[in-house]
């Protein structure tokens, strides 16, 4: 079996989206004032699909969401010529070829996201070729079903926040994530508003539900150090991405001082990046995303490394490439799940493009033993709302 062709396409959402709301979520752009909707550069209104086809007709599907219009020419011009003609089961050699040939410019960020898209497709091919789901190739089932947390709860008026949290509680979720809406430039008043958000959710869900809290790189070490003691009474399971991902020293400082576990890694790449985080004792929870970190090949290495440090891995976003790794690894105890909103477009775009992603039942999702590969196919339900860039 040889790889015959690689086709990449960018799907740009042209359908309806929610009007931007101020303070929807803190973000790294909050340090700059007067920019209006600071989350605009972090929403996904485009998604790349990469189809790798073998000479006997098996098609593997990969994807990437980081800057798809830049990832596409990287795949087409740089990576595809390296991969076509290879045996897809030589996945480690293929990964090393892509990584090492682009290392001068591709070892972080969009270059690694492009590599991820091809690598995910190769694992889909391997599963389809042997008639097994990908998680069976990675180690098999380590849990009957995957506990998932509802990841929405953006900053909003407290009454609608309470109603949303109650809805997830009624649906059976025992874990949910809240986004803070204010950061250092909002001063003491913003700090109080953040505390009002988590107090509202805790009062709705009670003591037996885990609340994760998200800062999306929007804080500083100083701000985090001042607010963390005020958050302790609400017993959050973790505080996510409090500072910029390159500030490993800041992560390490906060983890040593914080009464709340610190999580991160959504914007880190490859085994080497996570070894730096682990050696620095910078995070209590690792949160790579498979379609950014280097694909399934890289993610599985990170899982094994993190297990040796006894640091759990809980991949960013739901999505099948992450679920298969979670199912196959004991050190991946839970997964993230984005409730789909037909108006707010972000990580939900994955669910508009693909069919086969399981929906939670009372806070758990399961993967079939009988569906080979990743178990997803392209969906035509929303195609009218996309512009396709070949």
N, C-alpha and C positions, 0 to 999 in steps of 0.2 A: 504494500500500500504506500502510495506517495501522495504528497500534497500537490494538487493540480493547479489550483487558482485561489486567490484571495480577493474578496470584494468588500470594500468599505463604503458605507453610505451614512450621511448625516441626516437625521430627521429633526427638522426645526418646527416647533410648535407654533401654529398660527391661530389656534382656537382661543376661546375666552379665557382670561385669567383674572384673578382677584385684583382689585385696585390696591396699590401699595398702602400699607398702614404704617404710620410712624411707630417706632419702638416695637416693631413686630418681633425682632430678636436682636440681641447684642451681636456685634460682629467686629472683625478686625478693622473695618473702615470707620468705626465710631470715633477713633482718635482724631479724625479730620472733620471739622465742623462745616455746616452749610452745604452738605452734599445730598440733602433730601433723603430718599430711601436708601439707607446704607447697605441693605441686603441685596440690592439689585444685581450686583456683580457676582453673587453667590448662588443665585437661583439657576436651575437647569431648564432652559427653554429649548435646548438642543441635546441630542443623544446620538452617539455613533454606534452603528451595528456593523460588526465584522463577521463575514461568512467565509469560512475556510472549507474548500471542497477537495476531496480526495479523488484519485483516478478511478475509484470504484463507486463514486456517487454519494459518499457520505458527506454531509454538510454539518460542520460545527459552527455554533453561534457564539460569538463573543461580543462584548460591548464596552464602551467607555463614555463617561459623562464629563470629564474635565476637558474643556476647550475642544470640542469635537472637530471644529473646522480646522484646527491646527493638527490634531491627532491624525486626521485622515491623510494629509500629504506625507506625514511621517510613515504611516503604514504603507501607503502606495509606493513611495519613492525609495524608502530606506529599508523597511522590514520585509515586505513581501518578496523582494528578490533574494533575500537570505533564506527564506522559509520554503518557497516553492521548490519542489523536487525532493524534499526531506520526508522521511518516515515520521508521521505524527506521533508515533510511540516513542520516538527519541526526544521526548519533550524537554528533558534536562539539557541535552546538547543544544537544542534549538533555542532554549531560553538563554543559555550562556552566549550563544552566537549573537542574539539580538542585543543582549546587555553589553557585551564587551565591544561590539562594533560601534555602538552609539554612546559609549561611556563618557566621551569628551563633552557631550552636551545633553545626554538623555538620562542620566542616572537618577534624577529627581524630577518630579513634576510631570509635565505632559509627555515627555519621552517615555517615562515608565508607564504612564496610563495607556499609551499606544501599544507597548509590549504586552500589557495586561490583557488587552482586547484579543490579541492573537492567542495568547496562552490559554485564556478561558475557552476559546473555540477549540483548541487542540484537546483539552480535557473532555469537552463535549463529544468530539469525534471518538476518542478512545472509549468512552462509555457506550456510545452507540455501536461501535465496532464489536464489542464483546457482549452487548446486550445487558449492561449493568448500569445502575445510576452512578454518578460520579462519586458519591460518598462511599460506595462500596469499594472503589478503587483507592480511596484515601485511608481506609481503615475500618470502614463498616459502621454499623449503627452503634452508637454509644449511649443512646437515650431513647426511650419509647416514643417521645415526642419532644419538640423544642419549646420551652417556655419563651414567650416573647413579650416585650413591653411596648405599649402604645406610645409612639413617638410623634407627638404633635404639640398640643398645649403651648402655642405661641403666646407671647405677651398680648393682652387684650383686656377689655373691661372685666372687672372681677366677677360680675354676674354671669357673663358668657363663659368665662374661664371655668367657673364652678359647674356650669351646666355641661361643658365638654368633659370635665373630669368625671362627673357623675355618669355620663353616658358610657365612658370606658369601664367604669366600675360595674355598671349594669351588664355590660357585654362579657364580663368575666375576667378582665385584666387585673392582675395583682401587682403590676408594675407599669409605670408611665413616666414619660420624660417631659419636663417643663423647660421652656426657653426664657431666660431672663431678657428684659428689654432695655436695661439701662446700664451704663458703665461709668468710668472715671469722670468724663466731662459733664455728667449729670449731677455730680456732687452728692451731698447728704440726702437731698430730696429723692434723687433717683435710687439711692441705696434703699431708702424706705419703701419705694414702690416695688423694688425687687423682692423685698421681704414680704410685702403684702401679697405678691403672687404666690409664693410658696406657702404662706400661711393659709391662703384661700384653698389651695389644693389639699393641703394636709387636713384641714377641717372637713372637707368633703369626703375624702377617701378613708379617713381613720388611721389607726396605727398599724394595720396589718398589710399595708400596701407600700411597696418601695417607690420612692420618688427620686428620679435622677434629675440633675439640674445642669443646664447647658449654657455656656458663655460664648461659644463660637469665636474664640481668640480675641474677644472684645475687651478684656480687662488688662490691667497691669499687675505686677507682683504686689505693689503697694496697695492697690484697691482691694485685691483678693485677700491680702493679709488682714485688712481692716474689716471686711464684711464676713469673713469665714466664721469668726466666733458668734456672730449674730444669727447665722444659719444653723448652727449645731442643734438647737432645740427641735428643729423640724426633721432631723435624722435622715438627710438625703443619702442615698446609696453611693452616689459619687458626684463630684463636680467636674464637668467636662470642658476641656480646652480653655482653661482660664486665661492663658497668655499665648503669644505667638508661638508656633511650633518650633521655630529655631531657638527659642529661649529655653534650652534644656536646663540651664542652671536655675532659671526661675521656676520651672516645674519641680526640680529637685528640692529647692528651698521650700516651696509650698507643701510638697508632700511630707517633708520632715516636720513642718510646723502645724499642718492642718489637722483638725479633728475629723475632717471629712476626707474620704479617699479621693485621689486626684486621677482622672482618666485622660487619655489622649492617644494620638497616633493616627487619627483620620487623615492628617496631612503629612505623614511620614512615609518613607519608601524603602523597600528592600530589607533583607536580613540585616545589613550593616547599620541602617538607620535605627532599627529596633534594638540592636545590641547596644548602641550608644545610650538609648533611653533606659534600658535595663541595667547596664553597668552604672549609670548615674543614679539609679533608684529614683527615677523621675516620675514614674506612673504606677498607680495601683491597679489599673485596668488598661489593657491594650485594645485599641479600636481601629485597626487598619480597615481599609475597604479593598476587597479583592480586585476590583476593576481599576484601582489606582496603584496598589502596592507592588505590582509586578505579576499579577495573576495568581492562579491557584498554585503554581509551582513555588513562587516566593512565599505565599501566605502559609503554606503547609510547613515550610522551614521555620517561619516565625512562630507558628504554633508550638513546634517542638522546642525551640529555644525558650519561649516564655514558660513552658511547663517546667523546665529545669530551674527557672527562677521562681516558680510558684506564683506567677502573675497571670491571672485569667485573661483570656482573649474573648472579646465580645465585638464582632465586626460591626463597623458603621453601616447603617442601612440594612434593610432586609434583603430581598432579591436572592435569586436562586444560587448564584455563585457563592454568596456568603452562607446561605443555609446549608449547603452541602458540606462545607468545612466545619460548621458548627456541629452538624450531626455526627461527623466522623472523629471529633476530638473531645475527649473528656474535659480538657482544660478550656473548652468553649461552653460555658454552662447555659447561656441564654442568647437570644438574638433580638435585634431591633425590628420593629414592624411599623411602617408608615401607613396609617389609615388613609385611604384614598379619598381625596376631596376633588370633585369634578371641576372645581374652579381654581383652587390654588395649585399651581404647577411648580414642582420641585423634584425631589427624588421620586415622587409619584409618577413621573413621566415613564419610568421603567414599566409600570403596570399598564400604561396606555399602549406600549409598544409590543409587549409580550403576553402570551397566554401560558398558563401552566403553573404560575406562582400560587401556592396554597394560601387560603385564607385562614385566619385563626379560628379556633373553636374553644371558647372559654379560656382564652389566653394561651393556647398552644397551637403550633402548626406541626404538620407531619409531612414526611417525604415518602413517596411510594418506593417499595422495593422492586417494582415491576416496570418502571418507566426508565428507559436507558438514557444515558447522558445527563445533561442538566435538567431535562424535562420541560423545556420551554420551546415555544414556537412563536413566529411572528404573528401579531394580531392585525386584523383588518378593521376592527371596530372603530378606531379613531383615525384612520388613514386620511380622511378628508380634512382633518385638523392639522396635518403636517405638510410642510414643504420638504421634498426629498432632494438632497444635494448629492449627486453621484460623484 
